[in-house]
Amino acid sequence: MAEITYASVEALLQNASELEGAVRCTFRCPVTQADVEAEGVLEKGRELADVCPGDQSLLGGLRSALGGLFTAALGKRKAASPVRLPEGTSSSFSESERKAGIVVAFRSVADRFVWDPSRERWVSTEGAGELLSDFDRLLRLAPIQSEGDRRIAARMLVEVARADGHVTQTEWAFLASFVPGDLSSVDTYMEAPPLTAEELDKVSLGAARETMVMLAWALAHVDHDLDQDEENQLLSYAKKLKVSRERALELREYARTFLLEEALQRAFPGGEVSQSRLDEARVLGGQLGFDEAALAAAEEDFKRRYGVD
């Protein structure tokens, strides 16, 4: 999933109806013509720049992509019982605040879309074909659905983010983009005690447990190389969730390949190569643990699937 911008979201937008405290949107896939409905909460003072900060760095792009995935995977709720405004009622929200709500709405269904870098557009997972990675497929097949599971997943991701002993202001803002704020605040999650084996054992049985592990791997790889203690922590989560070590390492492969492909997508805007961004992607590949041969193979597979040179 590429960085989510208002321009890319607007290209899918069929309509946006303002409700009391929310905006209800219809996004249409350009390939299948199927519509996806979503709602985004409107907030006074939250403008477009707050949800699309425009960080052009590789790390900024990865944070934006993961923020959209986590928002969708952790199931942020809609506004409580929104109702359509009476005819003739003027909006109390600015255009920028309204656009921010539309981006928030798209983020809530972001796991149902895939970015096509050769055509610079979002397409639905149903119309994505080979663009779907193993990471995308698992997210679609095994979402984290129950409220209790979302709480546990959010706590796990917060623990991963603070594993190195501190959380910067930037990381705090990033956590706020995916922690389900309607369930609890970021502060509460940060202050929660470490997850116990008993709590993890209560997570619903099934592949959603694998999704939790995969998302944890993805977040752990964004900011820094994993040291052995951090890797052991994630493998411990997997064990407590009854995900085998072999499968946990396979999920790590899904996550790091996803992150590499996110970087490669930025390197081929409109299907044309940006050498500086390609160099950045290759550096990231090395940091993610790809050796030279594996990195070259991953790059060739990306070019074949996305139709770029």
NORCORCOR-V914383 format. One record per backbone hydrogen bond with DSSP energy under -1.0 kcal/mol. CO is the residue of the C=O (numbers start at 0). NH is the residue of the N-H. E is the energy in kcal/mol with one decimal. If there is no record, write none. Layout:
BEGIN
co & nh & e
CO & NH & E
CO & NH & E
END
This chain:
BEGIN
co & nh & e
4 & 8 & -1.8
5 & 9 & -3.2
6 & 10 & -1.2
8 & 11 & -1.7
11 & 27 & -2.6
14 & 25 & -2.0
16 & 23 & -3.1
17 & 84 & -1.2
18 & 20 & -1.1
20 & 41 & -1.8
21 & 18 & -3.5
22 & 39 & -2.3
23 & 16 & -2.8
24 & 37 & -2.1
25 & 13 & -3.4
26 & 35 & -2.8
28 & 32 & -1.6
33 & 28 & -2.4
35 & 26 & -2.7
37 & 24 & -3.4
39 & 22 & -2.3
42 & 45 & -1.5
46 & 49 & -1.4
47 & 51 & -2.4
56 & 60 & -2.3
57 & 61 & -2.2
58 & 62 & -2.5
59 & 63 & -2.2
60 & 64 & -2.3
61 & 65 & -2.7
62 & 66 & -2.7
63 & 67 & -1.9
64 & 68 & -1.9
65 & 69 & -3.1
66 & 70 & -2.1
67 & 71 & -1.7
68 & 72 & -3.5
69 & 73 & -2.7
70 & 75 & -1.7
71 & 74 & -1.2
82 & 19 & -2.2
85 & 88 & -2.1
93 & 97 & -2.3
94 & 98 & -2.4
95 & 99 & -2.0
96 & 100 & -1.8
97 & 101 & -1.8
98 & 102 & -2.2
99 & 103 & -2.4
100 & 104 & -2.2
101 & 105 & -2.1
102 & 106 & -2.5
103 & 107 & -1.4
105 & 108 & -1.5
106 & 109 & -1.2
108 & 111 & -2.2
109 & 112 & -1.7
111 & 124 & -2.0
113 & 122 & -2.6
115 & 119 & -1.0
115 & 120 & -1.4
116 & 269 & -1.2
120 & 115 & -3.2
122 & 113 & -3.1
127 & 130 & -2.2
128 & 131 & -1.5
132 & 136 & -2.5
133 & 137 & -2.1
134 & 138 & -2.0
135 & 139 & -2.0
136 & 140 & -2.6
137 & 141 & -2.7
145 & 149 & -2.2
146 & 150 & -2.1
147 & 151 & -2.0
148 & 152 & -2.7
149 & 153 & -2.6
150 & 154 & -2.3
151 & 155 & -2.4
152 & 156 & -2.4
153 & 157 & -2.2
154 & 158 & -2.3
155 & 159 & -2.1
156 & 160 & -2.3
157 & 161 & -1.8
159 & 162 & -1.4
161 & 164 & -1.9
167 & 171 & -2.5
168 & 172 & -2.1
169 & 173 & -1.9
170 & 174 & -2.6
171 & 175 & -1.9
173 & 176 & -1.1
174 & 177 & -1.4
174 & 178 & -2.7
178 & 180 & -1.3
179 & 182 & -1.9
179 & 183 & -1.7
184 & 188 & -1.7
185 & 189 & -2.6
186 & 190 & -1.8
195 & 199 & -2.2
196 & 200 & -2.0
199 & 202 & -1.3
205 & 208 & -1.5
206 & 210 & -1.7
207 & 211 & -2.0
208 & 212 & -1.9
209 & 213 & -2.7
210 & 214 & -2.6
211 & 215 & -2.0
212 & 216 & -2.2
213 & 217 & -2.1
214 & 218 & -2.5
215 & 219 & -2.4
216 & 220 & -1.5
226 & 230 & -2.3
227 & 231 & -2.5
228 & 232 & -1.9
229 & 233 & -1.9
230 & 234 & -2.3
231 & 235 & -2.1
232 & 236 & -1.9
233 & 237 & -2.1
234 & 238 & -2.3
235 & 239 & -2.4
236 & 240 & -1.7
237 & 242 & -3.2
238 & 241 & -1.5
243 & 247 & -2.7
244 & 248 & -2.3
245 & 249 & -1.6
246 & 250 & -2.4
247 & 251 & -1.8
248 & 252 & -1.7
249 & 253 & -2.0
250 & 254 & -2.2
251 & 255 & -2.8
252 & 256 & -2.2
253 & 257 & -2.2
254 & 258 & -2.3
255 & 259 & -2.1
256 & 260 & -2.5
257 & 261 & -2.1
258 & 262 & -1.8
259 & 263 & -2.3
260 & 264 & -2.4
261 & 265 & -1.3
264 & 267 & -1.0
266 & 273 & -2.9
267 & 270 & -2.0
268 & 271 & -1.8
273 & 277 & -2.5
274 & 278 & -2.6
275 & 279 & -1.8
276 & 280 & -2.4
277 & 281 & -2.1
278 & 282 & -2.1
279 & 283 & -2.5
280 & 284 & -2.4
281 & 285 & -1.8
282 & 286 & -2.1
283 & 287 & -2.2
284 & 289 & -2.6
285 & 288 & -1.0
290 & 294 & -2.7
291 & 295 & -2.1
292 & 296 & -2.2
293 & 297 & -2.3
294 & 298 & -2.3
295 & 299 & -2.2
296 & 300 & -2.3
297 & 301 & -2.2
298 & 302 & -2.4
299 & 303 & -2.2
300 & 304 & -2.5
301 & 305 & -2.6
302 & 306 & -1.1
302 & 307 & -1.6
END
